[in-house]
Structure formats: structure tokens, C-alpha cells
């Protein structure tokens, strides 16, 4: 069993990645600071080190260089956000085995880890855990069941991300049950006893989006005959699911981004800000990356809603079900 040192200051993300790799039969140790990582790597024998590029009071590339100098036989993988990919590529030229980009993609992580262990240590890649473990993942979900590999993988990812507070982007064709997946994540999270609010972004006129999302006061505009609680306030403490988020206008995207960044909303016609504690899950049947390239979807919003992505398999991919 290969032993991995995982260096990441984001405790929630670190624990999720640790759990994921442990399920794949890797022995994982964690460190939340560079100093803690240095101590552990001297005390134990590791087959692989995975470190974040940005650590508190320390540079991930500098830490990698120190590891490679003292322990040249141990491959090092860097984890990086979207804005640091160029830096990670440069790090590979300076000794890193590879990099993992955030948002977290389980298949990419397994491939990069396996390749690094094969290339650097010539050990056999550890096979995935046997079927009984996967059955447990399927049973953990109230909504997602099935015997096909696609359904089992989907259930595993739901179980993996549900306990965290990460934003999730569900990608799939229309009619593949994206809202069912979102509900399953909510029901398996610590927010399950609070509201799950589903919103069809394609059904909201852009002129009314702010009122629908954030609410309004009576008389704030023509037709506002009563105070209205918006979707965000209604979901406070729970989960808001924004279906077909790619249909939002650019102006509405800006409003949404501000609310997600500040975790505060202001109803239309009000001067009072309301703090909201929500988890956001979004879904799309579009290629949002292509929309970003075309300028139709904000890149900063895309990365804000896509800390973890899940593919919703089509019926063609679930023949065994």
C-alpha cells in the first residue's frame, strides 16, 4: 500500500481528499502547514507527497524544492487553483512530477497519483477497492441507486462531497436527474434538516431575478404589493440549487457572484443587508468553460460555483440499471 503525505491548509478539502484516497487503498497522512509536513516527512517513509501551491506563510514550490533536495526519490505533486496553472507548469520543469488543478476532479486525481507512483517508484498501481465498498456508497444515498458503473461512481462522488461545504456544479444532459443529485447531496449533508430550495434560472426574467433571488420590499417597484422573501433568504442554513445557471444574464451573474462572495444579500428597495449561510449547488447542460471563453459566462463566477464537479450520466451510460 503506497503511503502519501497530503499537505493542504484547507481542512475541509484536505479531509475530503484524504477520505477519497483512503477509499482507493492509499495510506494517507495529512499536514496543514509546511512546518508540520517537514516534521512528518523526516519521521516517516512516504511514496508520494501532494502539496498545495499556496500555504500559510510558505510557498508550495519552495517546499517542493526542499523536499526534492532532501528526498529526491519521493515524487511531489502540486495542487493549484485555476489562476496558478502556469506556475505549476513551471514547477514541473523544476522537479514536480505533475499538478492537480482545482476544482477537484476525482478521475484526474487518481490518474495523476497513479502515474506519479508508476513513473517515480515503479510500484504497481493500487487497484480500486472491491465492489462491496462501492455498494456501501450507493446505499448511503436516499435517491441515487443503480448497478451500472456510472451510477456507482455517481453515488461515490455524492458520498464524498456531501459532508463538505463545497460548491458543486452538476453537468449533464436535460432529463438526467440533476435536481435529484442535488437533493441527494443535501440529504447527506449536515444541512439536511434545513431548507432545500430549487430554482430554475431559465424561468426567471432577468428584470425580476434580483427580486426572486434576494427578495423585495413592498412598493419597491411596480407590482411589488407585498414584502417578498427571496430564494437566498429562504435557503438560509440550508442549500440552494440553481438549475440551468448558464441561462442567467451577465448582470444577474454579477449579482449572484457578489452574494456568494460576501455571503450577504440586500432585498430590492432595502438598505439592510441580510447575512446568509447557504451551500450552493448549480447545474447546467451547457459547456460553461466554452461560455467563459466566449465571454457569455463570468470566469470568476464559474470557479466560485465549481469547487467540485459531478457528471450526471445519461440513460445511455446506465444501461445496466
PLY file of the C-alpha trace (Angstrom):
ply
format ascii 1.0
element vertex 321
property float x
property float y
property float z
element edge 320
property int vertex1
property int vertex2
end_header
0.00 0.00 0.00
1.53 3.29 -1.12
1.88 5.96 1.57
1.01 9.56 0.68
1.66 12.81 2.57
-1.07 15.36 1.83
-0.19 18.99 2.62
-3.21 21.34 2.50
-4.30 24.17 4.81
-7.98 23.97 3.84
-9.10 21.44 6.46
-12.40 20.56 4.78
-10.84 19.99 1.37
-7.92 18.11 2.92
-10.21 15.71 4.79
-12.31 15.09 1.69
-9.25 14.27 -0.42
-7.85 12.10 2.39
-11.11 10.12 2.56
-11.21 9.72 -1.21
-7.65 8.42 -1.48
-8.11 6.17 1.55
-11.09 4.54 -0.17
-8.81 3.81 -3.10
-6.45 1.82 -0.81
-3.85 4.53 -0.28
-2.38 5.14 3.17
-2.71 8.90 3.71
-1.12 11.20 6.28
-2.12 14.87 6.40
-0.33 18.08 7.31
-1.97 21.51 7.44
1.25 23.57 7.43
4.66 23.38 5.78
6.32 23.03 9.17
4.13 20.06 10.07
4.88 18.48 6.69
8.64 18.83 7.17
8.45 17.06 10.51
6.35 14.20 9.17
8.46 13.58 6.07
11.57 13.21 8.23
9.90 10.78 10.62
8.22 8.50 8.11
8.74 6.93 4.69
6.42 8.30 2.03
5.98 7.13 -1.53
4.40 10.39 -2.68
3.86 13.96 -1.47
0.89 16.08 -2.59
1.10 19.73 -1.56
-0.94 22.84 -2.19
0.82 25.56 -4.15
-0.28 28.21 -1.66
0.25 27.54 2.03
0.09 29.91 5.04
3.39 31.78 5.27
5.01 29.40 2.80
5.35 28.86 -0.91
4.46 25.42 -2.22
7.19 25.46 -4.85
9.78 26.34 -2.24
8.53 23.47 -0.08
8.69 21.12 -3.07
12.28 22.18 -3.76
13.25 21.44 -0.16
11.65 18.01 -0.34
13.36 17.20 -3.66
16.71 18.29 -2.26
16.48 16.13 0.87
14.38 13.27 -0.53
14.93 13.18 -4.30
13.35 9.73 -4.59
9.91 10.96 -3.45
7.71 12.34 -6.25
5.88 15.59 -5.47
2.52 16.65 -6.93
1.30 20.25 -6.64
-2.34 21.27 -6.18
-3.24 24.57 -7.77
-6.15 26.90 -8.39
-7.12 27.96 -11.90
-5.08 31.16 -11.74
-1.85 29.35 -10.83
-1.67 26.74 -13.58
1.21 28.49 -15.37
3.17 28.49 -12.12
2.51 24.78 -11.67
3.74 24.05 -15.19
6.97 25.88 -14.39
7.25 23.83 -11.20
7.18 20.62 -13.23
10.25 21.85 -15.07
11.89 22.28 -11.66
11.19 18.77 -10.41
7.47 18.37 -9.67
6.00 15.16 -11.05
2.69 16.72 -12.03
-0.06 19.00 -10.78
-3.73 18.68 -9.84
-5.94 21.62 -10.71
-8.84 22.77 -8.59
-11.82 22.31 -8.78
-11.36 18.76 -7.59
-11.88 16.10 -10.26
-11.70 12.57 -8.80
-10.67 10.85 -12.04
-7.89 13.36 -12.61
-6.57 12.89 -9.08
-6.44 9.10 -9.42
-4.73 9.31 -12.80
-2.11 11.83 -11.66
-1.38 9.93 -8.44
-1.11 6.58 -10.23
1.14 7.99 -12.94
3.44 9.65 -10.40
3.82 6.43 -8.43
4.44 4.39 -11.57
6.91 6.82 -13.05
8.92 7.66 -9.98
8.84 4.50 -7.88
7.96 1.76 -10.40
5.44 0.30 -7.99
2.27 -1.34 -9.19
-0.71 0.99 -9.21
-3.08 0.08 -6.42
-6.38 -1.18 -7.74
-9.68 0.31 -6.67
-11.42 -1.17 -3.66
-13.70 -4.14 -4.26
-17.38 -3.91 -5.07
-18.75 -4.17 -1.50
-17.31 -0.75 -0.68
-18.98 0.72 -3.74
-22.28 -0.85 -2.75
-21.99 0.91 0.57
-21.64 4.23 -1.26
-24.77 3.54 -3.30
-26.75 2.66 -0.18
-25.61 5.88 1.50
-27.77 7.92 -0.86
-31.52 8.17 -0.43
-32.04 9.00 -4.09
-29.24 7.56 -6.23
-29.36 3.82 -6.82
-28.19 1.57 -9.61
-25.82 -1.22 -10.52
-24.12 0.36 -13.52
-20.53 1.62 -13.12
-21.75 5.15 -13.89
-24.36 5.04 -11.10
-21.90 3.59 -8.61
-19.34 6.26 -9.43
-22.02 8.94 -9.09
-23.08 7.62 -5.68
-19.46 7.53 -4.54
-18.91 11.17 -5.51
-22.12 12.20 -3.76
-20.97 10.49 -0.58
-17.56 12.12 -0.94
-18.70 15.73 -1.34
-21.90 15.74 0.74
-20.28 16.19 4.19
-18.30 19.21 2.99
-19.48 22.76 2.37
-18.01 22.91 -1.13
-19.99 24.37 -4.01
-20.94 21.70 -6.54
-21.54 22.02 -10.28
-23.61 19.19 -11.77
-23.11 18.76 -15.51
-25.35 16.65 -17.70
-27.99 16.46 -20.37
-31.55 17.58 -19.72
-33.63 14.88 -18.07
-30.73 13.06 -16.38
-31.85 13.88 -12.83
-29.57 16.76 -11.88
-32.02 18.03 -9.26
-32.25 14.51 -7.79
-28.46 14.53 -7.42
-28.58 17.94 -5.74
-31.26 16.76 -3.30
-29.19 13.68 -2.51
-26.16 15.83 -1.68
-28.33 17.98 0.59
-29.91 14.96 2.32
-26.47 13.52 3.08
-25.06 16.81 4.41
-25.13 18.48 7.82
-27.70 20.89 6.36
-30.28 18.16 5.73
-32.66 19.43 8.43
-32.84 22.87 6.81
-34.42 24.02 3.55
-33.52 22.80 0.09
-34.60 25.49 -2.38
-34.60 24.62 -6.09
-34.60 27.45 -8.64
-35.00 27.17 -12.42
-32.82 30.02 -13.67
-34.20 29.64 -17.18
-37.71 30.52 -15.97
-36.76 33.84 -14.32
-36.87 37.04 -16.44
-33.63 38.95 -15.95
-35.57 42.03 -14.78
-37.04 40.04 -11.87
-34.00 37.94 -10.98
-32.79 40.21 -8.16
-36.26 40.19 -6.59
-36.55 36.41 -6.92
-33.07 35.73 -5.53
-32.88 38.37 -2.79
-36.50 39.41 -2.14
-38.04 42.89 -2.16
-39.92 45.38 -0.02
-43.48 46.42 -0.64
-43.64 49.32 -3.10
-40.03 48.97 -4.24
-41.19 48.67 -7.86
-44.41 48.49 -9.85
-46.26 45.35 -8.86
-44.49 44.89 -5.51
-47.69 44.87 -3.47
-46.21 42.90 -0.57
-42.84 42.20 1.01
-41.22 39.13 -0.54
-38.63 36.75 0.89
-36.11 35.76 -1.79
-34.74 32.32 -2.52
-31.43 33.03 -0.77
-33.06 34.04 2.50
-35.47 31.10 2.27
-32.49 28.76 1.91
-30.60 30.28 4.86
-28.95 27.48 6.81
-29.65 25.02 4.02
-28.94 24.52 0.33
-29.92 26.49 -2.75
-29.95 24.67 -6.08
-29.70 26.82 -9.21
-30.68 24.75 -12.23
-29.51 25.79 -15.71
-27.31 28.53 -14.31
-25.92 29.21 -17.77
-29.20 30.95 -18.62
-28.52 33.84 -16.23
-27.84 37.20 -17.85
-24.42 38.77 -17.35
-25.92 41.35 -14.99
-27.57 38.63 -12.92
-24.27 36.73 -12.81
-22.63 39.78 -11.23
-25.40 39.98 -8.60
-25.05 36.29 -7.83
-21.26 36.47 -7.58
-21.46 39.36 -5.12
-23.89 37.46 -2.92
-21.69 34.35 -2.92
-18.53 36.32 -2.17
-19.97 38.43 0.63
-22.49 35.89 1.96
-24.86 38.83 2.30
-27.93 39.88 0.35
-29.90 43.10 0.11
-33.60 42.88 -0.82
-34.70 45.21 -3.61
-35.74 48.53 -2.07
-33.96 47.87 1.23
-30.84 49.40 2.75
-30.44 46.50 5.16
-28.08 43.66 4.38
-29.00 40.15 5.47
-26.30 37.59 6.21
-26.96 34.20 4.68
-25.35 30.85 5.42
-26.05 28.68 2.40
-24.49 25.97 0.34
-24.83 26.45 -3.39
-25.31 23.64 -5.88
-25.71 24.50 -9.56
-26.47 22.54 -12.70
-26.09 23.03 -16.43
-26.49 21.18 -19.69
-24.10 23.61 -21.37
-20.32 23.70 -21.64
-19.70 26.59 -19.26
-15.98 26.57 -20.00
-16.78 27.36 -23.61
-19.23 30.04 -22.44
-16.42 31.57 -20.39
-14.15 31.63 -23.44
-16.86 33.36 -25.46
-17.45 35.92 -22.72
-21.01 34.75 -22.07
-20.29 33.50 -18.55
-18.08 35.14 -15.93
-14.90 33.20 -15.23
-14.80 34.25 -11.56
-18.36 33.02 -11.04
-17.57 29.76 -12.84
-14.77 28.98 -10.42
-16.83 30.14 -7.45
-19.62 27.63 -8.20
-17.33 24.83 -9.37
-15.26 23.77 -6.37
-16.36 20.20 -7.14
-17.95 18.95 -10.34
-20.18 15.92 -10.87
-21.17 14.39 -14.19
-24.82 13.34 -14.34
-24.75 10.25 -16.56
-27.29 9.86 -19.32
-29.51 6.80 -19.71
-27.08 5.57 -22.39
-24.41 5.37 -19.69
-26.69 3.48 -17.29
-27.81 0.55 -19.44
-27.28 -1.93 -16.61
-29.73 -0.02 -14.40
0 1
1 2
2 3
3 4
4 5
5 6
6 7
7 8
8 9
9 10
10 11
11 12
12 13
13 14
14 15
15 16
16 17
17 18
18 19
19 20
20 21
21 22
22 23
23 24
24 25
25 26
26 27
27 28
28 29
29 30
30 31
31 32
32 33
33 34
34 35
35 36
36 37
37 38
38 39
39 40
40 41
41 42
42 43
43 44
44 45
45 46
46 47
47 48
48 49
49 50
50 51
51 52
52 53
53 54
54 55
55 56
56 57
57 58
58 59
59 60
60 61
61 62
62 63
63 64
64 65
65 66
66 67
67 68
68 69
69 70
70 71
71 72
72 73
73 74
74 75
75 76
76 77
77 78
78 79
79 80
80 81
81 82
82 83
83 84
84 85
85 86
86 87
87 88
88 89
89 90
90 91
91 92
92 93
93 94
94 95
95 96
96 97
97 98
98 99
99 100
100 101
101 102
102 103
103 104
104 105
105 106
106 107
107 108
108 109
109 110
110 111
111 112
112 113
113 114
114 115
115 116
116 117
117 118
118 119
119 120
120 121
121 122
122 123
123 124
124 125
125 126
126 127
127 128
128 129
129 130
130 131
131 132
132 133
133 134
134 135
135 136
136 137
137 138
138 139
139 140
140 141
141 142
142 143
143 144
144 145
145 146
146 147
147 148
148 149
149 150
150 151
151 152
152 153
153 154
154 155
155 156
156 157
157 158
158 159
159 160
160 161
161 162
162 163
163 164
164 165
165 166
166 167
167 168
168 169
169 170
170 171
171 172
172 173
173 174
174 175
175 176
176 177
177 178
178 179
179 180
180 181
181 182
182 183
183 184
184 185
185 186
186 187
187 188
188 189
189 190
190 191
191 192
192 193
193 194
194 195
195 196
196 197
197 198
198 199
199 200
200 201
201 202
202 203
203 204
204 205
205 206
206 207
207 208
208 209
209 210
210 211
211 212
212 213
213 214
214 215
215 216
216 217
217 218
218 219
219 220
220 221
221 222
222 223
223 224
224 225
225 226
226 227
227 228
228 229
229 230
230 231
231 232
232 233
233 234
234 235
235 236
236 237
237 238
238 239
239 240
240 241
241 242
242 243
243 244
244 245
245 246
246 247
247 248
248 249
249 250
250 251
251 252
252 253
253 254
254 255
255 256
256 257
257 258
258 259
259 260
260 261
261 262
262 263
263 264
264 265
265 266
266 267
267 268
268 269
269 270
270 271
271 272
272 273
273 274
274 275
275 276
276 277
277 278
278 279
279 280
280 281
281 282
282 283
283 284
284 285
285 286
286 287
287 288
288 289
289 290
290 291
291 292
292 293
293 294
294 295
295 296
296 297
297 298
298 299
299 300
300 301
301 302
302 303
303 304
304 305
305 306
306 307
307 308
308 309
309 310
310 311
311 312
312 313
313 314
314 315
315 316
316 317
317 318
318 319
319 320
